Amino acid sequence: MKSLVSALLFLLLLPIQASAVAIEATGQAPYSAADPGQSRQQALKRAMQQASIQAASWLSSTRQVRDGVLEIDTLRLRSLGQVSNVRVIDEKVADGHISVSILADVDIAQGCKDSRPETAYHKSVAVTHFPLERPGDARHGQLEGVQQSLATLLAYELKRSSTFNALDVGELNIIGAPDQAPVRILPEGALTTALEHSEQHNVQYLVSGVIRSLAPHHATGPRESNVLLDLYRQVDYEERYHKRDFVLDLFIHDAFTGTLQHQQRYHMTADWTADSHAKVGFGTPEYWNQPYGKQTRSLIRAISNDIQLQLTCEPFKARITRTRDRDVWINAGHLDGLKAGDQLSVYRRFTHYGLDNRLRYELENTGYSLTLRELQPDLARGALELPAAGLNIQRDDIVIAH
């Protein structure tokens, strides 16, 4: 528990506004010893301009973090909001220039209702287990705890930086065989389990993933002692001996159908400076204090940003829990941003087997709407135009806000 608290404290920089992504940027300016304040302000202004440029081209596809630099493989342009809540995280003077690095917040996707916190419906996600494809990688530093603790940290980051209701269910493994993930739809057993949990927790999306590699860039097995080589590796921080990978595939599944909605790969390489025999553990102060831990923190923030970009403008969904004549109850209420008078489209949910003999859930638009009348914190009642029985609407059907 202490290590988890430490992890959260290290992850938390400053509170940030809801529905915002955090962007790191650096600006440079000529340094004048006669007027250092003006030099700093110029560098800070350029850092903010750079953050704005990055915001306008924020990505939602494959990315890599290497030595603290975000390498972009593919861009998908998005129009984002203004830079705000600027925090200086690093400042240095070298070779006649001053460099200022900042962490700034940017409102996301102004083009949909749910991008505005004051009107947004609060989508819910369950962040599940992240199994290791190669468990042996975690023995170096005893990082086995990453499989469950990563869910805790990601859920925490999502909750503090968005309007999402993110639940930590790191004990739930919906992947099954990591080497075979992802699949277009969850396997029947995993799907049944996942849907049971999504109904229990009232979530709309399931976030999972596979940690493909935690491998260091050197052999971790026993070797003959070499004092000179060991000393050299301790002082030479550019030598590959210190590098270590963190390769993760992220998956987002629709909790109502089990369908894979999004996948993305993250590849981070950073210095692992702990002794090869040290029992560091994932999420401990020793872990966060080294370069590899600092880049893990940036990686978690990047994953949180991308989940928000993917889901913010997706329609809000809720499950029908009861019907009676024209009255219909759903498992969402005013805590989810719903209001009396809101109209939600009603969908039937069908269960069937596809040509591959695998269980599937299909949603069919009935063409009718549910108008909400009475709301409680996590429950709402609305009225249909016709009796539910006549439309064949029943428990476990779905309402969707368009």
N, C-alpha and C positions, 0 to 999 in steps of 0.2 A: 504493500500500500504506500509506503514512504517513497519508493522509487517512482510509482505512478504519479504521486503528488508532485515530485520533483520534475517529472516529465512535463506535466501540465504547466508548471510554473515557468519552465524553460520555453515551452511552446508559446505561452502567452506573452506578447510584447506589450500591446496596449489594446483596450477594447476598440473594435472597429464597427462601423455602421452596418446595419443589416443590408442584405442584397448588394454587397460590394465584394470585389476581388482585390487582393493585396498584390501590388506590383513593386518589384525592386528595380531601381534605375540609378545610374551614375552620371554626374555632370562634371565637366572640367572647365577651368578658366585659368588664364595667366595669373600668377601669384605676385602680389606687390607687398613687400614688407612695410612700405610706407602706409598702405591702406589695406590691411588684411581683411577687414570687415567687408569692404566692397568686393574683394576677390571672392570671398566666401559666398556672398549674396549672388554674384554672377554664376558661380558654379552650381549653387542651389537652384537658381532659375533654370539653368540648362538641364539639371536632373529632372525637374518637374516637366519640362518640355519633352524629355526623353520618355518619361512615364506616360505622358499623354500619347506619344507616338506608339508606344508598346500597347497602350490600351486600345487604340484604334485598330490594331492588328493582333489582338489577343487570339491565341490559338485554342483549338479544341481537337487536336489530333496528336500524333506522336511527338514527344519532346524528349530532350536529354539534358541532364545537368552534369557538367563536367568541370571540376575544379571551381565551382561557384559560378560558372557561366551557363546560362540557359541557351542551349542549341536548338533551334527550331527546324524541324524536318518539313512540316507542312503547315501552311497558314490558312485559316478561314477567317476572313475579315468580318469584324463585328463593330457596329457603332456603339461605343460605350460613353459613359457620362464624364463628368469633370473630375479632375484629380483633387482629392481632399485628404485631410488628416495626415499631413506629411510628417514623417519622423526621420531624423538623421540617424543612420545606423553605423556610418563610418566616415571618417574624414582624414585626409593625409595630404602632405605637401612634399613634392619630389620633382626634381628637374625643372624648377621654375614654374610648376603648375600646381594648383590645388584641385583635388578630387573629392567630391561629396557624394556619398551613396545614401539613398533614401528608400524608405518603405512607405508607399502611399496607397490610399484606398480609391477605388474607381467604381462608381455605380455601373451595374451591368444591364445590357439589353433594354434600352428605353422603349423599345417598340411593342411591348406587350404589357398587359395589365399587371401581371404578377411580378414585373420588375420593380414596381413601386411599393415599398413596404406598407404605406398607408392603405393601399387597396388590395394587397396581395393575398391570395389564398395560401395557407401555410402547408406546403407539401411535406410529406413524411417519408423518411428513408430509414431502413434498417441496415446498419453497417455490420457485415458478418465477418467470419473467419477468413484469414489470408494464409492458406497453407503453403508450405515450402515445397517446391518441386524437388529440390535436392537438400534434404535435411542435414546432410553432412556439412554444408556450407556454414550452418549456424554454430557448429562446434567451436569454430575460431572466435573466441570472445563470448561464448555461451549466449547466443542471441535467439535461442529458441522461442523466447517469450514474444518475439515480434509478431507471431501468427495471430495472437489474440490482442496484444496491446496496441497494434496498429489500428485496429477497429476502434478502440477506446479514444485514441488521439485524433483520428479522422472525424469521428462523431462529434468530439468536443470542438474541433476547429469549425465544422459545419454549423454547429449550433451558435457559436459566438460570432460568426461572420455572415449569417444569412437568416432568412425567415424560415428556413427548413426546420422541421422537428426531426432531428437525427438521433436515432436510438443505437446504443452500443449493444449489439448481440454477438460479440466476438466469439462466444462459445458455439455458435451455430455455423456448421460447415456445410454449405450447399454445393460445393464444387465436386466432391467425390474424388475423381482421379485427376490430380493437378496436371499430369502430362497430356491429358485429353481435353483440357479446357482451352477455349470456351466451346460451348455447343450452342446452336441457334435457339434451342429451348432446353430448359433444365430436364435432366433425366426424370422419369416418372416418380421414383422414390424421393429424390431430392425435391422435385416440384411439389409433391404432396406435402412434404415436411415444411418447405418454404412457404407455401400458401397457408398452411395452418398457423405458422408463426406470423405471417403478414396479417392474418385475420385477428390473431390474438393481440398484436401490437398496433393495429390500425395503420399500417404503412402502405404506401403506394409503390415504393421502389425498393429493390434489394441491391445493395452495393456489396460486391465481393471482389475477389481477385486471387491471383497466384503470384507468389514471390518466386521468380524464375532463378534468381541467383543472388547470393551474398558473398560471392567468391573473392578472396584476396588474389592479388596478382603475383602470387608466389606460392611455392609448395608449402603446405602446413604440416606435413608429416615429419617424422624424426630425421635429422640429418647430422652429419659430423660437425662438431663445434669448430668454428673458425673465428678467433677473436678479432682479427683485423677486419674481416668481412662484416662482422656484427657491428663493430664501431663505425664502419663506413656507412652502413645502412641506417644507423641511428642519427647521423648528422646530415646525410644527403636526402633532403625531403623531396627532391625531384625524381629520385630513383624509384622504379616501378615496384620495388619491394613494399612500399607504403600504400600503394593504391588498392582500393577495394570497390567492387561493384555493388549496386543495388538495382536489380532489374525486376520490375513489377508490371504485371498485366492487370488492368482494372476492368471490371465488368459491371454493367448496370442492367438488371432485369426488371421487367414490369411485374409487380407483385400480384396482379390480378390474372395474368395469363402465363407467367413464367418465361416470356419471350425475351431474348437478349436484345436490349435496346441500344446499347453503346459499349464499345470496348476501346481501350487505349493502352499503349505501352509507355512506360517511363524507364529511363536508363540513366542512373546516376553513377559517377565514378569520383571518389574523393579519397583523401589521405586517411588511413587507419593507423593511428600513432601509438595505440596501446601495445604493450608487450604481447608477444605471440601466445604466451601462456596465461595471460591475465583473464580472470573471470569477470568480464565487464558487465555483461547482461544488457538487454535492450531497455532503453528508457531510464537508465541510471544517470546520476550526475556525471560520472566519468564518461558515459557514452555521449551525452550532449555537449560536453566540454571539448571534444576533439573535432577536427574538421569534418569527419564522416558524420558525426551526430548533427553538426550545424547544417550540413547539406540535407540530412534527413528531414530536419525541421522545414527547410525550404521546399523539399519534395512534398511533404504532407500539405503544406499551404497550396502548392500548385495543383495537387489532386483535388483539394477542396474547391479551388477556383473552377476547375474544369467540370466538376459535378454540377456546380451552380450554373455554369454556362450551358450545360446540356439540358438541365431540367427546369430552369426558371420559367421558360416560356412554354413548357409542356402543360397540357390542361390538367386541372385539379380533378381528382377522382375520389369517390367514396363508395362504400358498399351499402346496399339496401339490407336492413336487418329485420324489417317487419312490414307487412302490408295489411290494410283493413279498409275495404271499400275503396274510396279515393285517397285515403290517407296512406302515406309512405314514410317510414322512418329510415334515417341513414346514420352511419357511425361517424359523423363529423358535426361540429357545432361552431359556436362563435369563437372558440379558441383557435379554430382553423381559418378564421377570417370570414366565415359565412355570415350573411345578414338576412333578415326577413325581407322577402320580396325577390331574393336571388332566384334565378331560374337555371335548372340543371337538366341537361338532356339525359333521357333514360335509355339504357342499353341492356339487352338481355345477354346473359352469359351462358354459352352452350359448351358442353363437354363432349368431345368426340375423339376418335382415333384417326390419325392421318394415314396416308398410304404406307408409311414406314412402321405402322402399328404402334406409334407412340402417342401418349395422351396429349391432347391439346385443348386449350380454352379459347373460344372465339367470342368476340363482342359484336352484337348486332344492334344498330341504331333503330329504336322503335318509332322514331319520328315524333315522340311526345316529350313534354317537359314536366318537371316537378318544380312547383313554385313553393319556396320555403315559407312557412307561417310562424312556427314556434322554434326557438333555439335554446339549447342548454350548452354547457361548456363543451361536451364531446358528443352531443346528440342533437338531431334536428328532425322536425316533422314538417312535411309539405303535402300539397294536394296536387293530384293529377286531374287532367281534363275529363278522364273516364275512369271507371272502377278498375283497380289493378287486375282483378281476376279476368276481366274482359280483354285486357291487353296481354295476359299471360305473364305479368310481372310478379316476381316473387323474391323471397329472401336470397341473397348472394348475387342478385343482379347488380348493375353498376349505374351510378349517375356520374356524368362528366360535365364540367364547366367549360364552355367554348367561348 
